[in-house]
């Protein structure tokens, strides 16, 4: 079933540098996910603007149409519920058997699910393609060959993402820019609904680690660049990190000139404020 209008799908594919629609095969999945990771940032720019203004309307990117229209116009991406919802819709529109998934970024013990993701079934296998982790290559959820199927790029490049089974769940080990020693993301639920994504996204309006300070991540070949809580962080193709303060004019220049964000969004960004602890 078609999820997005053909004109929007074609505009998105053109921005991703596709001259024709990729086939719904494993090779097609690899090509479109790789292109996404290098061109669609994980970022909270529109959400920070929205929340800090006290806007009571729908959260930015809550629908795939809003997400892609903004990306095409401004170059912005979104946080996990928005970005992964949009990626799932795009893949479904291209004929892939894509489903939303719900997971938990294990930043502390005993957390409830707090992360949206995407899986794609191909033949008898299931692959993870996450629009937030941006691991560059689909990760095979198969205990016998997960690391091998992830490919050398996904295990040796700056993304360094891999997955394995633990206590009955798939767990992805990756490197957030603000936690370079690594973080586990446990996949808790497959085949989640669009309504579930909307409800969890809306719940993040009152508090989220991405409501207060700018965060952005984007792949550059086998390297990664971005901003995390006031610092620019670059990971080279060996995974080595360099960091520097990022605010004021340096932040504006980086977003506009290096990432390609439209100046209308950049100049609307409020200054960072320290992220408060989550409500009890």
C-alpha positions in Angstrom: 0.0 0.0 0.0 1.3 3.4 -1.0 2.1 5.5 2.1 3.3 8.8 0.6 2.3 10.6 -2.6 4.4 9.8 -5.6 5.5 13.5 -6.0 6.8 13.7 -2.5 8.6 10.3 -2.8 10.3 11.4 -6.0 11.3 14.7 -4.5 12.9 13.0 -1.5 14.7 10.5 -3.8 16.0 13.3 -5.9 17.4 15.0 -2.9 19.0 11.7 -1.9 20.7 11.6 -5.4 18.6 8.8 -6.8 17.9 9.1 -10.5 15.3 6.3 -10.3 13.5 4.4 -7.6 15.5 1.7 -5.8 14.1 -1.8 -6.0 12.7 -3.2 -2.7 15.6 -5.6 -2.4 18.4 -5.9 0.1 20.7 -4.0 -2.3 18.1 -1.3 -2.6 17.7 -1.1 1.2 21.5 -0.7 1.6 21.6 2.1 -1.0 18.8 4.1 0.4 19.7 3.7 4.0 23.4 4.7 3.3 22.1 7.8 1.4 19.8 8.7 4.3 22.6 8.5 6.8 24.7 10.9 4.8 22.0 13.4 4.0 19.3 13.4 6.6 20.6 14.6 10.0 19.4 13.3 13.4 18.7 16.7 15.0 16.4 18.5 17.4 16.4 21.9 15.8 12.7 22.3 15.0 11.7 20.6 18.2 13.8 23.0 20.4 12.3 26.0 18.5 8.8 24.5 18.9 9.0 23.6 22.6 10.8 26.7 23.7 8.1 28.8 22.0 5.4 27.0 23.9 3.8 26.0 20.6 0.8 23.8 21.4 0.5 22.5 17.8 1.7 19.1 16.6 5.4 18.4 17.3 7.6 19.0 14.2 8.0 15.9 12.0 5.1 14.1 13.8 3.9 13.1 10.3 6.1 11.9 7.5 4.8 14.6 5.2 5.7 17.4 7.6 9.1 15.8 8.2 10.0 15.5 4.5 8.6 18.9 3.5 10.8 20.5 6.2 13.8 18.5 5.1 13.4 19.5 1.5 12.9 23.1 2.4 15.3 23.6 5.4 17.6 20.6 5.5 16.4 19.6 8.9 15.9 16.1 10.2 14.3 15.2 13.5 14.5 13.2 16.7 13.8 9.5 16.9 10.0 9.3 16.7 9.9 11.8 13.8 12.9 10.6 11.8 12.2 6.9 12.1 8.5 7.4 11.4 9.4 9.2 8.2 12.0 6.6 7.2 9.5 3.8 7.7 6.9 5.7 5.6 9.4 6.2 2.8 10.5 2.6 2.7 6.9 1.4 2.8 6.1 3.7 -0.2 9.0 2.1 -2.1 7.6 -1.4 -1.5 9.8 -2.5 1.4 8.3 -4.5 4.2 9.1 -1.9 6.8 7.8 -1.7 10.4 8.2 0.7 13.2 10.0 -0.6 16.3 10.3 0.7 19.9 13.4 0.4 22.0 15.1 1.7 25.0 18.3 3.8 25.1 19.8 2.4 28.3 21.2 5.6 29.7 20.1 4.4 33.2 18.7 1.2 34.7 15.0 0.4 34.6 14.0 3.0 32.0 10.7 2.6 30.1 11.0 2.5 26.3 12.2 5.8 25.0 13.3 5.3 21.4 11.7 4.8 18.0 13.4 2.7 15.2 12.7 0.9 12.0 13.1 -2.7 10.8 12.7 -4.2 7.4 12.0 -7.8 6.6 13.7 -9.3 3.5 13.2 -12.9 2.7 13.5 -14.8 6.0 15.7 -12.1 7.6 15.0 -8.9 9.5 17.2 -5.8 9.3 17.5 -2.8 11.6 17.7 0.6 9.9 17.8 3.4 12.5 17.3 7.1 11.5 18.9 8.2 14.8 21.9 5.9 15.3 22.7 6.3 11.6 24.8 3.1 11.4 25.3 3.4 7.7 24.5 -0.2 6.8 21.4 -2.3 7.7 22.1 -4.5 10.7 21.0 -8.1 10.4 19.0 -9.3 13.4 20.3 -12.9 13.2 22.2 -14.4 16.1 24.4 -16.6 13.9 25.7 -13.9 11.6 24.8 -10.4 12.9 28.3 -9.0 13.0 29.4 -10.5 9.7 26.2 -9.3 7.9 26.6 -5.8 9.3 29.6 -5.5 7.0 33.1 -4.1 7.5 31.8 -0.5 7.2 29.4 -0.8 10.1 31.9 -2.4 12.4 35.1 -0.5 11.5 33.9 3.0 10.5 33.3 5.8 12.9 29.7 4.6 13.5 30.9 1.4 15.1 27.5 -0.1 15.5 26.8 -3.7 16.0 24.1 -5.9 17.5 23.7 -9.0 19.5 21.2 -10.9 21.6 21.0 -10.3 25.4 18.3 -11.7 27.7 15.9 -12.3 24.9 16.3 -8.9 23.2 18.3 -7.5 20.4 20.8 -4.9 21.7 22.6 -2.4 19.5 25.9 -1.1 20.8 26.8 2.4 19.3 28.6 5.6 20.0 26.5 8.7 20.6 28.4 11.9 20.2 27.9 12.8 23.9 28.8 9.3 25.1 31.8 8.1 23.1 32.5 5.1 25.2 29.3 3.6 23.9 25.6 3.1 24.7 23.3 0.2 24.4 19.9 0.4 22.7 17.6 -2.5 23.5 14.8 -3.3 20.9 11.7 -4.0 22.9 8.8 -4.1 20.4 8.5 -4.9 16.7 5.6 -3.8 14.4 4.6 -0.8 16.5 1.8 1.4 15.2 2.0 4.9 13.9 -0.4 5.9 16.7 2.1 4.5 19.2 4.9 6.6 17.7 2.6 9.7 17.9 1.7 9.1 21.5 5.3 8.5 22.6 6.5 11.6 20.6 3.8 13.7 22.2 4.8 12.5 25.7 8.3 13.8 25.0 6.9 17.4 24.8 7.0 17.9 28.6 10.6 16.5 29.0 13.2 15.0 26.7 17.0 15.3 26.6 16.5 16.9 23.2 14.2 19.7 24.4 16.8 22.2 25.7 20.2 22.0 24.0 21.1 21.6 20.3 22.0 18.1 19.2 22.9 17.0 15.6 24.5 14.0 14.0 25.3 13.3 10.4 27.6 10.8 8.6 30.3 12.1 6.3 31.5 9.1 4.3 32.9 6.8 7.0 33.2 9.7 9.4 30.7 11.5 11.6 30.2 15.1 12.5 27.8 16.9 14.8 27.0 19.0 17.8 26.2 17.6 21.3 25.3 19.9 24.1 27.5 22.8 23.3 30.4 21.0 21.7 31.3 20.1 18.1 32.4 16.5 17.8 33.9 14.8 14.8 34.7 11.1 14.5 37.2 10.2 11.8 37.2 7.0 9.8 39.2 5.3 12.6 36.8 6.4 15.3 39.1 9.0 16.8 37.2 12.0 18.2 38.0 15.7 18.2 36.0 18.2 20.2 35.7 21.9 20.4 33.2 24.4 21.9 30.4 25.3 19.6 28.2 28.4 20.1 27.5 31.8 18.7 28.9 32.5 15.2 30.7 29.2 15.1 27.4 27.3 15.5 25.7 29.4 12.8 28.5 28.9 10.4 28.7 25.1 11.0 25.0 24.6 10.6 24.6 26.7 7.4 27.9 26.1 5.6 28.8 22.6 6.6 25.5 20.9 7.3 23.4 22.9 4.8 20.6 24.0 7.2 18.6 27.0 5.9 19.4 30.2 7.7 15.7 30.7 8.6 15.9 27.7 11.0 19.4 28.5 12.2 18.6 32.1 13.2 15.4 30.9 14.9 17.3 28.6 17.3 17.2 29.8 20.9 20.4 29.6 23.0 21.0 26.3 24.8 19.8 26.1 28.3 21.0 23.3 30.7 18.9 20.2 30.5 17.1 19.7 33.8 16.8 16.2 35.3 13.7 14.3 34.2 10.6 14.7 36.3 10.0 12.1 38.9 
